[in-house]
Amino acid sequence: MSKTKPLGPITVERLEKYLNWLAHEIDLRGEEGVVFFPLWERLEQELSALQIRQDTMARVRARLNCRNSI
């Protein structure tokens, strides 16, 4: 049995790369590309959620930095 290599963490960059690839595939298939819309929507949701988490963490760290400098 072969083992697959772990993909590693999901990052904004990785999700953007997947969306770029998927956009190309959808465009190539024309009207038949609509079958990929659920995947497109899911990737967009995951990207948005990850960006929100990163933004929240940045605000948390900024607050800590301000507090530590007082």
MIBA-846785 format. One record per atom (N, C-alpha, C): x, y, z; residue number from 1; residue in three letters. Coordinates in steps of 0.001 Angstrom, whole numbers, padded with zeros to 6 digits, m for minus. Layout:
         X         Y         Z     k     r
         X         Y         Z   NUM   ALA
...
This chain:
         X         Y         Z     k     r
    000845   m001174    000000     1   MET
    000000    000000    000000     1   MET
    000893    001240    000000     1   MET
    000626    002152   m000921     2   SER
    001432    003368   m000961     2   SER
    000798    004434   m000083     2   SER
    001666    005199    000524     3   LYS
    001190    006285    001374     3   LYS
    001342    007590    000612     3   LYS
    000360    008457    000789     4   THR
    000452    009766    000155     4   THR
    001172    010719    001088     4   THR
    001836    011663    000486     5   LYS
    002581    012660    001244     5   LYS
    001603    013707    001783     5   LYS
    001728    014087    003058     6   PRO
    000844    015122    003595     6   PRO
    000998    016424    002813     6   PRO
   m000108    017124    002636     7   LEU
   m000081    018367    001867     7   LEU
    000491    019537    002645     7   LEU
    000472    019468    003951     8   GLY
    000933    020594    004749     8   GLY
   m000219    021534    005043     8   GLY
    000098    022648    005666     9   PRO
   m000966    023567    006080     9   PRO
   m001627    024250    004877     9   PRO
   m002904    024529    005039    10   ILE
   m003624    025294    004023    10   ILE
   m003308    026763    004252    10   ILE
   m002829    027422    003224    11   THR
   m002445    028825    003322    11   THR
   m003243    029648    002314    11   THR
   m003232    030965    002515    12   VAL
   m003872    031864    001558    12   VAL
   m003267    031642    000178    12   VAL
   m001959    031533    000127    13   GLU
   m001277    031353   m001152    13   GLU
   m001713    030065   m001841    13   GLU
   m001838    028995   m001081    14   ARG
   m002251    027714   m001653    14   ARG
   m003688    027802   m002180    14   ARG
   m004574    028408   m001404    15   LEU
   m005961    028547   m001848    15   LEU
   m006060    029422   m003096    15   LEU
   m005272    030494   m003139    16   GLU
   m005256    031349   m004332    16   GLU
   m004774    030555   m005549    16   GLU
   m003762    029736   m005346    17   LYS
   m003240    028907   m006441    17   LYS
   m004307    027937   m006937    17   LYS
   m005035    027298   m006013    18   TYR
   m006102    026372   m006396    18   TYR
   m007208    027099   m007153    18   TYR
   m007576    028294   m006676    19   LEU
   m008618    029063   m007355    19   LEU
   m008180    029464   m008765    19   LEU
   m006928    029844   m008916    20   ASN
   m006413    030190   m010249    20   ASN
   m006487    028997   m011191    20   ASN
   m006067    027836   m010696    21   TRP
   m006109    026620   m011507    21   TRP
   m007552    026271   m011866    21   TRP
   m008432    026343   m010876    22   LEU
   m009827    025982   m011104    22   LEU
   m010497    026951   m012079    22   LEU
   m010179    028228   m011993    23   ALA
   m010730    029208   m012934    23   ALA
   m010348    028831   m014365    23   ALA
   m009109    028430   m014543    24   HIS
   m008636    028008   m015865    24   HIS
   m009416    026784   m016348    24   HIS
   m009590    025811   m015470    25   GLU
   m010304    024584   m015836    25   GLU
   m011766    024867   m016167    25   GLU
   m012407    025724   m015397    26   ILE
   m013806    026081   m015664    26   ILE
   m013911    026762   m017020    26   ILE
   m013014    027690   m017272    27   ASP
   m013025    028422   m018539    27   ASP
   m012801    027481   m019724    27   ASP
   m011889    026542   m019593    28   LEU
   m011619    025582   m020672    28   LEU
   m012849    024759   m021033    28   LEU
   m013658    024453   m020047    29   ARG
   m014806    023581   m020258    29   ARG
   m016081    024323   m020664    29   ARG
   m016024    025644   m020664    30   GLY
   m017201    026411   m021064    30   GLY
   m018389    026109   m020165    30   GLY
   m019537    025870   m020778    31   GLU
   m020762    025609   m020004    31   GLU
   m020642    024351   m019144    31   GLU
   m019850    023401   m019567    32   GLU
   m019671    022183   m018773    32   GLU
   m018880    022459   m017499    32   GLU
   m018195    023593   m017454    33   GLY
   m017415    023963   m016275    33   GLY
   m018254    024248   m015047    33   GLY
   m019564    024416   m015247    34   VAL
   m020426    024715   m014096    34   VAL
   m020412    023592   m013063    34   VAL
   m020019    022395   m013463    35   VAL
   m019962    021296   m012497    35   VAL
   m018940    021577   m011397    35   VAL
   m018001    022488   m011663    36   PHE
   m016982    022833   m010676    36   PHE
   m017399    023971   m009753    36   PHE
   m018568    024578   m009982    37   PHE
   m018987    025715   m009170    37   PHE
   m019051    025411   m007671    37   PHE
   m019556    024240   m007249    38   PRO
   m019559    023966   m005803    38   PRO
   m018149    023966   m005203    38   PRO
   m017195    023426   m005930    39   LEU
   m015812    023431   m005457    39   LEU
   m015281    024860   m005408    39   LEU
   m015572    025649   m006439    40   TRP
   m015161    027057   m006478    40   TRP
   m015692    027800   m005249    40   TRP
   m016985    027622   m004985    41   GLU
   m017608    028314   m003852    41   GLU
   m016989    027874   m002528    41   GLU
   m016697    026598   m002404    42   ARG
   m016082    026100   m001168    42   ARG
   m014691    026690   m000972    42   ARG
   m013896    026726   m002030    43   LEU
   m012556    027304   m001928    43   LEU
   m012624    028786   m001571    43   LEU
   m013581    029509   m002167    44   GLU
   m013747    030921   m001822    44   GLU
   m014114    031093   m000348    44   GLU
   m014984    030235    000155    45   GLN
   m015368    030293    001571    45   GLN
   m014173    030017    002473    45   GLN
   m013401    029010    002129    46   GLU
   m012226    028668    002929    46   GLU
   m011212    029807    002909    46   GLU
   m011015    030419    001753    47   LEU
   m010089    031540    001636    47   LEU
   m010553    032710    002496    47   LEU
   m011823    033029    002419    48   SER
   m012372    034132    003206    48   SER
   m012217    033865    004701    48   SER
   m012532    032655    005133    49   ALA
   m012416    032306    006551    49   ALA
   m010970    032398    007022    49   ALA
   m010044    031936    006211    50   LEU
   m008631    031995    006575    50   LEU
   m008152    033442    006655    50   LEU
   m008574    034271    005709    51   GLN
   m008191    035683    005732    51   GLN
   m008759    036383    006964    51   GLN
   m009980    036046    007345    52   ILE
   m010583    036627    008548    52   ILE
   m009791    036217    009780    52   ILE
   m009429    034938    009875    53   ARG
   m008639    034465    011026    53   ARG
   m007294    035176    011095    53   ARG
   m006646    035323    009945    54   GLN
   m005344    035993    009931    54   GLN
   m005476    037461    010314    54   GLN
   m006524    038113    009841    55   ASP
   m006755    039516    010179    55   ASP
   m007026    039673    011676    55   ASP
   m007819    038774    012226    56   THR
   m008107    038821    013661    56   THR
   m006833    038633    014468    56   THR
   m006004    037676    014083    57   MET
   m004757    037443    014805    57   MET
   m003842    038657    014703    57   MET
   m003819    039308    013563    58   ALA
   m002996    040513    013405    58   ALA
   m003475    041614    014347    58   ALA
   m004790    041765    014492    59   ARG
   m005323    042775    015412    59   ARG
   m005006    042428    016861    59   ARG
   m005081    041152    017203    60   VAL
   m004734    040711    018559    60   VAL
   m003278    041052    018854    60   VAL
   m002408    040716    017930    61   ARG
   m000975    040979    018136    61   ARG
   m000681    042474    018193    61   ARG
   m001380    043257    017383    62   ALA
   m001189    044708    017412    62   ALA
   m001596    045268    018771    62   ALA
   m002696    044771    019313    63   ARG
   m003138    045223    020628    63   ARG
   m002108    044846    021685    63   ARG
   m001579    043643    021605    64   LEU
   m000564    043227    022576    64   LEU
    000676    044098    022474    64   LEU
    001088    044420    021259    65   ASN
    002261    045276    021070    65   ASN
    002025    046662    021641    65   ASN
    000823    047199    021452    66   CYS
    000494    048522    022010    66   CYS
    000494    048469    023530    66   CYS
   m000071    047418    024077    67   ARG
   m000153    047272    025529    67   ARG
    001236    047130    026139    67   ARG
    002088    046386    025471    68   ASN
    003437    046169    025996    68   ASN
    004300    047416    025909    68   ASN
    003940    048355    025043    69   SER
    004749    049566    024914    69   SER
    004287    050676    025857    69   SER
    003216    050444    026594    70   ILE
    002710    051463    027536    70   ILE
    003469    051378    028840    70   ILE
